[in-house]
Amino acid sequence: MYYKFNGFTQRLVGAAASAAYNPQKADGLPVHLKRGVPDKLLYRTTMALTIGGTIYCLVALYIASQPRNQK
């Protein structure tokens, strides 16, 4: 699918402008989940890695804060 752009402003012109993807339509979904399953998968993977990394950092800080046993 090819789109025709205005040369100066780089905006879509003609019928393609009305048929283009519009992330601001009011359908109740946040903008980062507008395109369906791939966006949901990417979002959930990112959140899982973020939460896992936060927990890993907190555990590492806890372990590092404990005094070592001296023999």
All heavy atoms as TSV, in Angstrom:
chain	resi	resn	atom	element	x	y	z
A	1	MET	N	N	0.849	-1.167	0.000
A	1	MET	CA	C	0.000	0.000	0.000
A	1	MET	C	C	0.898	1.234	0.000
A	1	MET	O	O	1.827	1.346	0.782
A	1	MET	CB	C	-0.904	-0.024	1.223
A	1	MET	CG	C	-1.729	1.218	1.376
A	1	MET	SD	S	-2.729	1.122	2.864
A	1	MET	CE	C	-4.320	0.985	2.138
A	2	TYR	N	N	0.630	2.150	-0.886
A	2	TYR	CA	C	1.434	3.356	-0.998
A	2	TYR	C	C	0.592	4.563	-0.611
A	2	TYR	O	O	-0.595	4.636	-0.905
A	2	TYR	CB	C	1.948	3.530	-2.424
A	2	TYR	CG	C	2.882	2.431	-2.831
A	2	TYR	CD1	C	2.462	1.385	-3.627
A	2	TYR	CD2	C	4.198	2.438	-2.383
A	2	TYR	CE1	C	3.315	0.364	-3.983
A	2	TYR	CE2	C	5.063	1.425	-2.731
A	2	TYR	CZ	C	4.631	0.394	-3.533
A	2	TYR	OH	O	5.474	-0.599	-3.866
A	3	TYR	N	N	1.209	5.503	0.051
A	3	TYR	CA	C	0.541	6.739	0.449
A	3	TYR	C	C	1.135	7.900	-0.311
A	3	TYR	O	O	2.331	7.930	-0.590
A	3	TYR	CB	C	0.705	6.986	1.954
A	3	TYR	CG	C	0.031	5.963	2.821
A	3	TYR	CD1	C	0.761	5.083	3.591
A	3	TYR	CD2	C	-1.355	5.878	2.872
A	3	TYR	CE1	C	0.133	4.148	4.392
A	3	TYR	CE2	C	-1.991	4.947	3.666
A	3	TYR	CZ	C	-1.240	4.091	4.423
A	3	TYR	OH	O	-1.867	3.174	5.208
A	4	LYS	N	N	0.300	8.860	-0.634
A	4	LYS	CA	C	0.772	10.059	-1.304
A	4	LYS	C	C	0.917	11.162	-0.267
A	4	LYS	O	O	-0.020	11.471	0.466
A	4	LYS	CB	C	-0.222	10.490	-2.386
A	4	LYS	CG	C	0.238	11.696	-3.163
A	4	LYS	CD	C	-0.751	12.047	-4.249
A	4	LYS	CE	C	-0.263	13.279	-4.984
A	4	LYS	NZ	N	-1.228	13.711	-5.979
A	5	PHE	N	N	2.121	11.737	-0.189
A	5	PHE	CA	C	2.405	12.778	0.776
A	5	PHE	C	C	2.512	14.128	0.086
A	5	PHE	O	O	2.953	14.221	-1.053
A	5	PHE	CB	C	3.726	12.507	1.511
A	5	PHE	CG	C	3.657	11.351	2.449
A	5	PHE	CD1	C	4.081	10.088	2.066
A	5	PHE	CD2	C	3.167	11.523	3.727
A	5	PHE	CE1	C	4.014	9.030	2.944
A	5	PHE	CE2	C	3.097	10.466	4.616
A	5	PHE	CZ	C	3.520	9.213	4.213
A	6	ASN	N	N	2.115	15.168	0.798
A	6	ASN	CA	C	2.326	16.524	0.342
A	6	ASN	C	C	3.826	16.788	0.426
A	6	ASN	O	O	4.473	16.447	1.407
A	6	ASN	CB	C	1.542	17.485	1.241
A	6	ASN	CG	C	1.625	18.915	0.781
A	6	ASN	OD1	O	2.493	19.280	0.007
A	6	ASN	ND2	N	0.709	19.726	1.281
A	7	GLY	N	N	4.404	17.428	-0.570
A	7	GLY	CA	C	5.842	17.625	-0.630
A	7	GLY	C	C	6.399	18.508	0.465
A	7	GLY	O	O	7.497	18.280	0.952
A	8	PHE	N	N	5.681	19.519	0.890
A	8	PHE	CA	C	6.231	20.461	1.863
A	8	PHE	C	C	5.964	20.044	3.304
A	8	PHE	O	O	6.863	20.013	4.134
A	8	PHE	CB	C	5.653	21.862	1.601
A	8	PHE	CG	C	6.182	22.903	2.533
A	8	PHE	CD1	C	7.485	23.343	2.427
A	8	PHE	CD2	C	5.377	23.429	3.525
A	8	PHE	CE1	C	7.983	24.291	3.290
A	8	PHE	CE2	C	5.862	24.374	4.395
A	8	PHE	CZ	C	7.176	24.814	4.277
A	9	THR	N	N	4.736	19.692	3.620
A	9	THR	CA	C	4.376	19.401	5.005
A	9	THR	C	C	4.468	17.919	5.351
A	9	THR	O	O	4.366	17.558	6.515
A	9	THR	CB	C	2.937	19.864	5.295
A	9	THR	OG1	O	2.055	19.167	4.424
A	9	THR	CG2	C	2.807	21.354	5.104
A	10	GLN	N	N	4.660	17.057	4.360
A	10	GLN	CA	C	4.731	15.610	4.552
A	10	GLN	C	C	3.486	15.052	5.224
A	10	GLN	O	O	3.548	14.158	6.053
A	10	GLN	CB	C	5.992	15.226	5.334
A	10	GLN	CG	C	7.268	15.489	4.585
A	10	GLN	CD	C	7.362	14.697	3.293
A	10	GLN	OE1	O	7.127	13.508	3.274
A	10	GLN	NE2	N	7.685	15.361	2.207
A	11	ARG	N	N	2.331	15.605	4.888
A	11	ARG	CA	C	1.060	15.075	5.360
A	11	ARG	C	C	0.416	14.260	4.255
A	11	ARG	O	O	0.625	14.514	3.079
A	11	ARG	CB	C	0.124	16.212	5.754
A	11	ARG	CG	C	0.579	16.933	6.979
A	11	ARG	CD	C	-0.444	17.910	7.400
A	11	ARG	NE	N	-0.009	18.580	8.615
A	11	ARG	CZ	C	-0.795	19.239	9.403
A	11	ARG	NH1	N	-2.072	19.345	9.127
A	11	ARG	NH2	N	-0.328	19.814	10.484
A	12	LEU	N	N	-0.410	13.311	4.666
A	12	LEU	CA	C	-1.129	12.511	3.684
A	12	LEU	C	C	-2.155	13.378	2.977
A	12	LEU	O	O	-2.810	14.221	3.590
A	12	LEU	CB	C	-1.836	11.340	4.363
A	12	LEU	CG	C	-0.939	10.223	4.887
A	12	LEU	CD1	C	-1.765	9.249	5.695
A	12	LEU	CD2	C	-0.250	9.516	3.758
A	13	VAL	N	N	-2.313	13.148	1.686
A	13	VAL	CA	C	-3.297	13.897	0.919
A	13	VAL	C	C	-4.268	12.938	0.259
A	13	VAL	O	O	-3.969	11.778	0.015
A	13	VAL	CB	C	-2.615	14.784	-0.155
A	13	VAL	CG1	C	-1.809	15.885	0.501
A	13	VAL	CG2	C	-1.741	13.976	-1.065
A	14	GLY	N	N	-5.458	13.417	-0.016
A	14	GLY	CA	C	-6.449	12.642	-0.741
A	14	GLY	C	C	-7.166	11.625	0.123
A	14	GLY	O	O	-7.285	11.758	1.334
A	15	ALA	N	N	-7.647	10.567	-0.543
A	15	ALA	CA	C	-8.435	9.542	0.142
A	15	ALA	C	C	-7.586	8.723	1.110
A	15	ALA	O	O	-8.106	8.174	2.063
A	15	ALA	CB	C	-9.079	8.612	-0.879
A	16	ALA	N	N	-6.293	8.652	0.863
A	16	ALA	CA	C	-5.423	7.874	1.743
A	16	ALA	C	C	-5.370	8.475	3.146
A	16	ALA	O	O	-5.164	7.767	4.122
A	16	ALA	CB	C	-4.024	7.787	1.161
A	17	ALA	N	N	-5.551	9.786	3.247
A	17	ALA	CA	C	-5.486	10.436	4.552
A	17	ALA	C	C	-6.625	9.978	5.461
A	17	ALA	O	O	-6.439	9.789	6.662
A	17	ALA	CB	C	-5.522	11.948	4.388
A	18	SER	N	N	-7.787	9.774	4.907
A	18	SER	CA	C	-8.918	9.352	5.728
A	18	SER	C	C	-8.857	7.858	6.058
A	18	SER	O	O	-9.420	7.425	7.065
A	18	SER	CB	C	-10.230	9.666	5.024
A	18	SER	OG	O	-10.315	8.942	3.818
A	19	ALA	N	N	-8.169	7.071	5.226
A	19	ALA	CA	C	-8.080	5.632	5.457
A	19	ALA	C	C	-6.854	5.244	6.279
A	19	ALA	O	O	-6.684	4.084	6.614
A	19	ALA	CB	C	-8.038	4.901	4.119
A	20	ALA	N	N	-6.014	6.196	6.588
A	20	ALA	CA	C	-4.784	5.897	7.326
A	20	ALA	C	C	-5.084	5.523	8.767
A	20	ALA	O	O	-6.156	5.800	9.302
A	20	ALA	CB	C	-3.852	7.095	7.290
A	21	TYR	N	N	-4.102	4.902	9.394
A	21	TYR	CA	C	-4.218	4.489	10.795
A	21	TYR	C	C	-4.362	5.717	11.678
A	21	TYR	O	O	-3.571	6.645	11.605
A	21	TYR	CB	C	-2.983	3.680	11.172
A	21	TYR	CG	C	-2.847	3.406	12.635
A	21	TYR	CD1	C	-3.735	2.549	13.268
A	21	TYR	CD2	C	-1.851	3.987	13.382
A	21	TYR	CE1	C	-3.616	2.287	14.610
A	21	TYR	CE2	C	-1.720	3.735	14.720
A	21	TYR	CZ	C	-2.600	2.885	15.332
A	21	TYR	OH	O	-2.484	2.630	16.672
A	22	ASN	N	N	-5.368	5.712	12.540
A	22	ASN	CA	C	-5.605	6.833	13.452
A	22	ASN	C	C	-5.592	6.313	14.884
A	22	ASN	O	O	-6.559	5.716	15.337
A	22	ASN	CB	C	-6.954	7.504	13.141
A	22	ASN	CG	C	-7.218	8.683	14.027
A	22	ASN	OD1	O	-6.328	9.154	14.733
A	22	ASN	ND2	N	-8.433	9.175	14.008
A	23	PRO	N	N	-4.493	6.553	15.622
A	23	PRO	CA	C	-4.426	6.029	16.985
A	23	PRO	C	C	-5.281	6.805	17.981
A	23	PRO	O	O	-5.413	6.396	19.112
A	23	PRO	CB	C	-2.947	6.166	17.334
A	23	PRO	CG	C	-2.483	7.309	16.514
A	23	PRO	CD	C	-3.277	7.234	15.241
A	24	GLN	N	N	-5.892	7.917	17.566
A	24	GLN	CA	C	-6.644	8.738	18.501
A	24	GLN	C	C	-8.150	8.512	18.447
A	24	GLN	O	O	-8.898	9.241	19.079
A	24	GLN	CB	C	-6.341	10.212	18.255
A	24	GLN	CG	C	-4.888	10.535	18.534
A	24	GLN	CD	C	-4.583	11.982	18.268
A	24	GLN	OE1	O	-5.339	12.674	17.586
A	24	GLN	NE2	N	-3.479	12.442	18.794
A	25	LYS	N	N	-8.598	7.501	17.709
A	25	LYS	CA	C	-10.034	7.250	17.682
A	25	LYS	C	C	-10.498	6.746	19.045
A	25	LYS	O	O	-9.761	6.070	19.760
A	25	LYS	CB	C	-10.407	6.274	16.571
A	25	LYS	CG	C	-9.831	4.905	16.726
A	25	LYS	CD	C	-10.207	4.038	15.547
A	25	LYS	CE	C	-9.495	2.698	15.687
A	25	LYS	NZ	N	-9.714	1.839	14.573
A	26	ALA	N	N	-11.700	7.086	19.402
A	26	ALA	CA	C	-12.219	6.785	20.733
A	26	ALA	C	C	-12.819	5.382	20.771
A	26	ALA	O	O	-13.982	5.182	20.482
A	26	ALA	CB	C	-13.269	7.811	21.123
A	27	ASP	N	N	-11.999	4.400	21.120
A	27	ASP	CA	C	-12.516	3.043	21.283
A	27	ASP	C	C	-12.210	2.487	22.667
A	27	ASP	O	O	-12.424	1.317	22.930
A	27	ASP	CB	C	-11.987	2.113	20.190
A	27	ASP	CG	C	-10.479	2.007	20.187
A	27	ASP	OD1	O	-9.836	2.695	20.986
A	27	ASP	OD2	O	-9.955	1.224	19.377
A	28	GLY	N	N	-11.695	3.314	23.558
A	28	GLY	CA	C	-11.484	2.913	24.936
A	28	GLY	C	C	-10.160	2.235	25.231
A	28	GLY	O	O	-9.881	1.921	26.373
A	29	LEU	N	N	-9.330	1.982	24.217
A	29	LEU	CA	C	-8.040	1.346	24.439
A	29	LEU	C	C	-6.941	2.395	24.572
A	29	LEU	O	O	-6.981	3.414	23.893
A	29	LEU	CB	C	-7.687	0.439	23.259
A	29	LEU	CG	C	-8.458	-0.853	23.125
A	29	LEU	CD1	C	-8.085	-1.560	21.835
A	29	LEU	CD2	C	-8.171	-1.755	24.299
A	30	PRO	N	N	-5.949	2.144	25.415
A	30	PRO	CA	C	-4.808	3.060	25.454
A	30	PRO	C	C	-4.016	2.961	24.154
A	30	PRO	O	O	-4.066	1.940	23.462
A	30	PRO	CB	C	-3.994	2.581	26.646
A	30	PRO	CG	C	-4.511	1.251	26.995
A	30	PRO	CD	C	-5.866	1.104	26.415
A	31	VAL	N	N	-3.277	3.998	23.827
A	31	VAL	CA	C	-2.617	4.073	22.529
A	31	VAL	C	C	-1.567	2.975	22.351
A	31	VAL	O	O	-1.313	2.539	21.235
A	31	VAL	CB	C	-2.007	5.477	22.302
A	31	VAL	CG1	C	-0.806	5.699	23.186
A	31	VAL	CG2	C	-1.665	5.706	20.851
A	32	HIS	N	N	-0.974	2.473	23.436
A	32	HIS	CA	C	0.051	1.442	23.289
A	32	HIS	C	C	-0.538	0.050	23.081
A	32	HIS	O	O	0.205	-0.911	22.923
A	32	HIS	CB	C	1.001	1.451	24.495
A	32	HIS	CG	C	0.333	1.235	25.808
A	32	HIS	ND1	N	-0.229	2.265	26.512
A	32	HIS	CD2	C	0.124	0.119	26.538
A	32	HIS	CE1	C	-0.741	1.793	27.629
A	32	HIS	NE2	N	-0.549	0.500	27.665
A	33	LEU	N	N	-1.866	-0.077	23.057
A	33	LEU	CA	C	-2.499	-1.375	22.791
A	33	LEU	C	C	-3.456	-1.330	21.600
A	33	LEU	O	O	-4.285	-2.214	21.437
A	33	LEU	CB	C	-3.255	-1.857	24.027
A	33	LEU	CG	C	-2.405	-2.119	25.268
A	33	LEU	CD1	C	-3.295	-2.513	26.432
A	33	LEU	CD2	C	-1.383	-3.185	24.998
A	34	LYS	N	N	-3.338	-0.322	20.756
A	34	LYS	CA	C	-4.298	-0.125	19.662
A	34	LYS	C	C	-4.204	-1.180	18.570
A	34	LYS	O	O	-5.173	-1.442	17.877
A	34	LYS	CB	C	-4.099	1.249	19.016
A	34	LYS	CG	C	-4.537	2.393	19.889
A	34	LYS	CD	C	-6.002	2.601	19.798
A	34	LYS	CE	C	-6.387	3.825	20.599
A	34	LYS	NZ	N	-7.761	4.125	20.532
A	35	ARG	N	N	-3.049	-1.778	18.359
A	35	ARG	CA	C	-2.888	-2.664	17.204
A	35	ARG	C	C	-3.042	-4.144	17.521
A	35	ARG	O	O	-2.625	-4.998	16.760
A	35	ARG	CB	C	-1.549	-2.400	16.540
A	35	ARG	CG	C	-1.511	-1.051	15.884
A	35	ARG	CD	C	-0.450	-0.968	14.872
A	35	ARG	NE	N	-0.500	0.343	14.226
A	35	ARG	CZ	C	0.321	0.724	13.308
A	35	ARG	NH1	N	1.267	-0.087	12.901
A	35	ARG	NH2	N	0.220	1.915	12.768
A	36	GLY	N	N	-3.624	-4.474	18.657
A	36	GLY	CA	C	-4.024	-5.850	18.912
A	36	GLY	C	C	-2.995	-6.715	19.606
A	36	GLY	O	O	-2.265	-6.286	20.489
A	37	VAL	N	N	-2.936	-7.982	19.177
A	37	VAL	CA	C	-2.163	-9.022	19.851
A	37	VAL	C	C	-0.656	-8.708	19.907
A	37	VAL	O	O	-0.051	-8.884	20.965
A	37	VAL	CB	C	-2.419	-10.396	19.196
A	37	VAL	CG1	C	-1.530	-11.469	19.796
A	37	VAL	CG2	C	-3.876	-10.770	19.357
A	38	PRO	N	N	-0.012	-8.261	18.833
A	38	PRO	CA	C	1.425	-7.972	18.945
A	38	PRO	C	C	1.729	-6.901	19.996
A	38	PRO	O	O	2.710	-7.015	20.739
A	38	PRO	CB	C	1.822	-7.488	17.554
A	38	PRO	CG	C	0.799	-8.029	16.646
A	38	PRO	CD	C	-0.464	-8.096	17.453
A	39	ASP	N	N	0.886	-5.884	20.080
A	39	ASP	CA	C	1.097	-4.847	21.082
A	39	ASP	C	C	0.886	-5.386	22.491
A	39	ASP	O	O	1.633	-5.042	23.411
A	39	ASP	CB	C	0.158	-3.665	20.852
A	39	ASP	CG	C	0.661	-2.741	19.767
A	39	ASP	OD1	O	1.830	-2.880	19.364
A	39	ASP	OD2	O	-0.106	-1.876	19.336
A	40	LYS	N	N	-0.112	-6.230	22.675
A	40	LYS	CA	C	-0.345	-6.820	23.998
A	40	LYS	C	C	0.832	-7.691	24.409
A	40	LYS	O	O	1.270	-7.650	25.559
A	40	LYS	CB	C	-1.636	-7.639	23.997
A	40	LYS	CG	C	-2.878	-6.797	23.944
A	40	LYS	CD	C	-4.121	-7.657	23.939
A	40	LYS	CE	C	-5.345	-6.783	23.777
A	40	LYS	NZ	N	-6.569	-7.563	23.672
A	41	LEU	N	N	1.344	-8.488	23.472
A	41	LEU	CA	C	2.477	-9.354	23.764
A	41	LEU	C	C	3.717	-8.527	24.109
A	41	LEU	O	O	4.412	-8.826	25.087
A	41	LEU	CB	C	2.756	-10.271	22.573
A	41	LEU	CG	C	3.877	-11.277	22.738
A	41	LEU	CD1	C	3.519	-12.270	23.842
A	41	LEU	CD2	C	4.107	-12.014	21.437
A	42	LEU	N	N	3.992	-7.508	23.348
A	42	LEU	CA	C	5.143	-6.649	23.607
A	42	LEU	C	C	4.994	-5.931	24.940
A	42	LEU	O	O	5.943	-5.845	25.724
A	42	LEU	CB	C	5.313	-5.642	22.474
A	42	LEU	CG	C	6.498	-4.696	22.579
A	42	LEU	CD1	C	7.800	-5.487	22.562
A	42	LEU	CD2	C	6.459	-3.701	21.445
A	43	TYR	N	N	3.802	-5.429	25.235
A	43	TYR	CA	C	3.556	-4.720	26.489
A	43	TYR	C	C	3.739	-5.648	27.686
A	43	TYR	O	O	4.414	-5.312	28.660
A	43	TYR	CB	C	2.140	-4.133	26.477
A	43	TYR	CG	C	1.757	-3.459	27.764
A	43	TYR	CD1	C	2.263	-2.214	28.104
A	43	TYR	CD2	C	0.877	-4.077	28.651
A	43	TYR	CE1	C	1.914	-1.593	29.288
A	43	TYR	CE2	C	0.523	-3.467	29.841
A	43	TYR	CZ	C	1.038	-2.225	30.148
A	43	TYR	OH	O	0.697	-1.628	31.324
A	44	ARG	N	N	3.153	-6.830	27.626
A	44	ARG	CA	C	3.245	-7.768	28.743
A	44	ARG	C	C	4.667	-8.276	28.945
A	44	ARG	O	O	5.120	-8.453	30.088
A	44	ARG	CB	C	2.284	-8.929	28.530
A	44	ARG	CG	C	0.845	-8.504	28.692
A	44	ARG	CD	C	-0.120	-9.617	28.453
A	44	ARG	NE	N	-1.498	-9.130	28.587
A	44	ARG	CZ	C	-2.547	-9.808	28.229
A	44	ARG	NH1	N	-2.415	-11.018	27.715
A	44	ARG	NH2	N	-3.758	-9.294	28.377
A	45	THR	N	N	5.404	-8.513	27.845
A	45	THR	CA	C	6.796	-8.929	27.954
A	45	THR	C	C	7.629	-7.835	28.597
A	45	THR	O	O	8.448	-8.098	29.483
A	45	THR	CB	C	7.358	-9.278	26.564
A	45	THR	OG1	O	6.559	-10.310	25.986
A	45	THR	CG2	C	8.796	-9.730	26.643
A	46	THR	N	N	7.422	-6.605	28.164
A	46	THR	CA	C	8.155	-5.476	28.736
A	46	THR	C	C	7.858	-5.317	30.220
A	46	THR	O	O	8.768	-5.113	31.030
A	46	THR	CB	C	7.800	-4.175	27.986
A	46	THR	OG1	O	8.090	-4.351	26.599
A	46	THR	CG2	C	8.576	-3.001	28.527
A	47	MET	N	N	6.594	-5.423	30.596
A	47	MET	CA	C	6.236	-5.289	32.001
A	47	MET	C	C	6.811	-6.432	32.838
A	47	MET	O	O	7.285	-6.214	33.960
A	47	MET	CB	C	4.714	-5.219	32.154
A	47	MET	CG	C	4.113	-3.940	31.620
A	47	MET	SD	S	4.872	-2.449	32.265
A	47	MET	CE	C	4.396	-2.527	33.962
A	48	ALA	N	N	6.783	-7.648	32.311
A	48	ALA	CA	C	7.337	-8.786	33.040
A	48	ALA	C	C	8.841	-8.622	33.250
A	48	ALA	O	O	9.358	-8.871	34.348
A	48	ALA	CB	C	7.045	-10.088	32.304
A	49	LEU	N	N	9.561	-8.186	32.209
A	49	LEU	CA	C	10.999	-7.976	32.343
A	49	LEU	C	C	11.307	-6.833	33.307
A	49	LEU	O	O	12.270	-6.896	34.078
A	49	LEU	CB	C	11.623	-7.699	30.977
A	49	LEU	CG	C	11.704	-8.890	30.041
A	49	LEU	CD1	C	12.153	-8.453	28.652
A	49	LEU	CD2	C	12.640	-9.939	30.599
A	50	THR	N	N	10.490	-5.798	33.288
A	50	THR	CA	C	10.694	-4.668	34.189
A	50	THR	C	C	10.479	-5.082	35.644
A	50	THR	O	O	11.295	-4.772	36.524
A	50	THR	CB	C	9.743	-3.522	33.828
A	50	THR	OG1	O	9.970	-3.135	32.468
A	50	THR	CG2	C	9.931	-2.331	34.734
A	51	ILE	N	N	9.399	-5.785	35.900
A	51	ILE	CA	C	9.112	-6.233	37.269
A	51	ILE	C	C	10.160	-7.245	37.728
A	51	ILE	O	O	10.650	-7.176	38.860
A	51	ILE	CB	C	7.684	-6.799	37.357
A	51	ILE	CG1	C	6.676	-5.661	37.154
A	51	ILE	CG2	C	7.453	-7.515	38.678
A	51	ILE	CD1	C	5.255	-6.123	36.962
A	52	GLY	N	N	10.533	-8.166	36.851
A	52	GLY	CA	C	11.569	-9.149	37.194
A	52	GLY	C	C	12.908	-8.486	37.480
A	52	GLY	O	O	13.611	-8.849	38.432
A	53	GLY	N	N	13.287	-7.499	36.676
A	53	GLY	CA	C	14.536	-6.783	36.907
A	53	GLY	C	C	14.520	-5.988	38.196
A	53	GLY	O	O	15.529	-5.912	38.903
A	54	THR	N	N	13.379	-5.410	38.527
A	54	THR	CA	C	13.256	-4.667	39.787
A	54	THR	C	C	13.412	-5.592	40.978
A	54	THR	O	O	14.131	-5.280	41.936
A	54	THR	CB	C	11.899	-3.944	39.841
A	54	THR	OG1	O	11.788	-3.068	38.715
A	54	THR	CG2	C	11.751	-3.156	41.116
A	55	ILE	N	N	12.765	-6.746	40.921
A	55	ILE	CA	C	12.876	-7.720	42.018
A	55	ILE	C	C	14.311	-8.222	42.129
A	55	ILE	O	O	14.862	-8.329	43.235
A	55	ILE	CB	C	11.879	-8.880	41.811
A	55	ILE	CG1	C	10.449	-8.354	41.988
A	55	ILE	CG2	C	12.169	-10.035	42.767
A	55	ILE	CD1	C	9.380	-9.350	41.607
A	56	TYR	N	N	14.948	-8.489	41.000
A	56	TYR	CA	C	16.337	-8.954	41.005
A	56	TYR	C	C	17.257	-7.908	41.640
A	56	TYR	O	O	18.129	-8.244	42.448
A	56	TYR	CB	C	16.785	-9.260	39.574
A	56	TYR	CG	C	18.228	-9.695	39.477
A	56	TYR	CD1	C	18.600	-10.991	39.810
A	56	TYR	CD2	C	19.208	-8.809	39.054
A	56	TYR	CE1	C	19.921	-11.392	39.724
A	56	TYR	CE2	C	20.527	-9.196	38.965
A	56	TYR	CZ	C	20.878	-10.492	39.299
A	56	TYR	OH	O	22.177	-10.887	39.227
A	57	CYS	N	N	17.064	-6.644	41.305
A	57	CYS	CA	C	17.882	-5.569	41.881
A	57	CYS	C	C	17.653	-5.445	43.379
A	57	CYS	O	O	18.613	-5.245	44.147
A	57	CYS	CB	C	17.586	-4.238	41.194
A	57	CYS	SG	S	18.278	-4.133	39.545
A	58	LEU	N	N	16.412	-5.543	43.817
A	58	LEU	CA	C	16.122	-5.454	45.240
A	58	LEU	C	C	16.741	-6.615	46.013
A	58	LEU	O	O	17.287	-6.425	47.112
A	58	LEU	CB	C	14.615	-5.393	45.479
A	58	LEU	CG	C	13.939	-4.101	45.018
A	58	LEU	CD1	C	12.433	-4.220	45.164
A	58	LEU	CD2	C	14.471	-2.908	45.785
A	59	VAL	N	N	16.687	-7.828	45.455
A	59	VAL	CA	C	17.310	-8.983	46.106
A	59	VAL	C	C	18.823	-8.806	46.152
A	59	VAL	O	O	19.467	-9.086	47.183
A	59	VAL	CB	C	16.916	-10.294	45.388
A	59	VAL	CG1	C	17.760	-11.471	45.858
A	59	VAL	CG2	C	15.446	-10.576	45.595
A	60	ALA	N	N	19.422	-8.337	45.070
A	60	ALA	CA	C	20.869	-8.120	45.046
A	60	ALA	C	C	21.277	-7.061	46.069
A	60	ALA	O	O	22.305	-7.211	46.744
A	60	ALA	CB	C	21.313	-7.708	43.648
A	61	LEU	N	N	20.497	-6.002	46.214
A	61	LEU	CA	C	20.792	-4.983	47.229
A	61	LEU	C	C	20.657	-5.550	48.632
A	61	LEU	O	O	21.458	-5.233	49.526
A	61	LEU	CB	C	19.876	-3.786	47.054
A	61	LEU	CG	C	20.220	-2.840	45.905
A	61	LEU	CD1	C	19.121	-1.811	45.730
A	61	LEU	CD2	C	21.550	-2.168	46.151
A	62	TYR	N	N	19.653	-6.378	48.861
A	62	TYR	CA	C	19.473	-7.002	50.171
A	62	TYR	C	C	20.652	-7.898	50.511
A	62	TYR	O	O	21.187	-7.858	51.628
A	62	TYR	CB	C	18.164	-7.801	50.205
A	62	TYR	CG	C	17.973	-8.546	51.495
A	62	TYR	CD1	C	17.597	-7.874	52.650
A	62	TYR	CD2	C	18.195	-9.916	51.558
A	62	TYR	CE1	C	17.437	-8.552	53.853
A	62	TYR	CE2	C	18.038	-10.602	52.750
A	62	TYR	CZ	C	17.661	-9.918	53.885
A	62	TYR	OH	O	17.512	-10.588	55.069
A	63	ILE	N	N	21.070	-8.707	49.550
A	63	ILE	CA	C	22.209	-9.613	49.788
A	63	ILE	C	C	23.479	-8.793	50.020
A	63	ILE	O	O	24.292	-9.123	50.892
A	63	ILE	CB	C	22.356	-10.595	48.600
A	63	ILE	CG1	C	21.176	-11.575	48.597
A	63	ILE	CG2	C	23.677	-11.337	48.666
A	63	ILE	CD1	C	21.111	-12.448	47.371
A	64	ALA	N	N	23.681	-7.745	49.261
A	64	ALA	CA	C	24.884	-6.922	49.408
A	64	ALA	C	C	24.886	-6.163	50.736
A	64	ALA	O	O	25.961	-5.814	51.242
A	64	ALA	CB	C	24.979	-5.949	48.246
A	65	SER	N	N	23.752	-5.916	51.307
A	65	SER	CA	C	23.702	-5.163	52.551
A	65	SER	C	C	23.928	-6.015	53.784
A	65	SER	O	O	24.134	-5.491	54.872
A	65	SER	CB	C	22.353	-4.443	52.678
A	65	SER	OG	O	21.319	-5.381	52.901
A	66	GLN	N	N	23.911	-7.334	53.631
A	66	GLN	CA	C	24.111	-8.227	54.762
A	66	GLN	C	C	25.603	-8.340	55.058
A	66	GLN	O	O	26.429	-8.470	54.146
A	66	GLN	CB	C	23.534	-9.610	54.462
A	66	GLN	CG	C	22.060	-9.614	54.204
A	66	GLN	CD	C	21.263	-9.091	55.389
A	66	GLN	OE1	O	21.507	-9.476	56.532
A	66	GLN	NE2	N	20.337	-8.207	55.092
A	67	PRO	N	N	25.971	-8.315	56.339
A	67	PRO	CA	C	27.403	-8.464	56.677
A	67	PRO	C	C	27.871	-9.891	56.404
A	67	PRO	O	O	27.100	-10.859	56.495
A	67	PRO	CB	C	27.449	-8.147	58.165
A	67	PRO	CG	C	26.080	-8.383	58.680
A	67	PRO	CD	C	25.162	-8.129	57.529
A	68	ARG	N	N	29.138	-9.985	56.042
A	68	ARG	CA	C	29.699	-11.317	55.760
A	68	ARG	C	C	30.104	-11.987	57.074
A	68	ARG	O	O	30.473	-11.337	58.049
A	68	ARG	CB	C	30.925	-11.193	54.873
A	68	ARG	CG	C	30.584	-10.720	53.496
A	68	ARG	CD	C	31.807	-10.712	52.631
A	68	ARG	NE	N	31.422	-10.259	51.312
A	68	ARG	CZ	C	31.975	-10.727	50.219
A	68	ARG	NH1	N	32.925	-11.616	50.281
A	68	ARG	NH2	N	31.570	-10.283	49.053
A	69	ASN	N	N	30.047	-13.300	57.079
A	69	ASN	CA	C	30.480	-14.063	58.250
A	69	ASN	C	C	31.991	-14.091	58.292
A	69	ASN	O	O	32.647	-14.443	57.299
A	69	ASN	CB	C	29.949	-15.500	58.197
A	69	ASN	CG	C	28.443	-15.525	58.329
A	69	ASN	OD1	O	27.843	-14.621	58.905
A	69	ASN	ND2	N	27.824	-16.585	57.815
A	70	GLN	N	N	32.574	-13.728	59.420
A	70	GLN	CA	C	34.016	-13.772	59.564
A	70	GLN	C	C	34.386	-15.000	60.389
A	70	GLN	O	O	33.839	-15.228	61.457
A	70	GLN	CB	C	34.525	-12.510	60.224
A	70	GLN	CG	C	34.276	-11.298	59.370
A	70	GLN	CD	C	34.918	-10.062	59.968
A	70	GLN	OE1	O	35.622	-10.140	60.941
A	70	GLN	NE2	N	34.638	-8.942	59.350
A	71	LYS	N	N	35.326	-15.759	59.870
A	71	LYS	CA	C	35.729	-16.999	60.561
A	71	LYS	C	C	36.933	-16.777	61.402
A	71	LYS	O	O	37.812	-16.062	61.254
A	71	LYS	CB	C	35.991	-18.089	59.537
A	71	LYS	CG	C	34.743	-18.540	58.875
A	71	LYS	CD	C	35.004	-19.674	57.923
A	71	LYS	CE	C	33.697	-20.116	57.305
A	71	LYS	NZ	N	33.849	-21.258	56.461
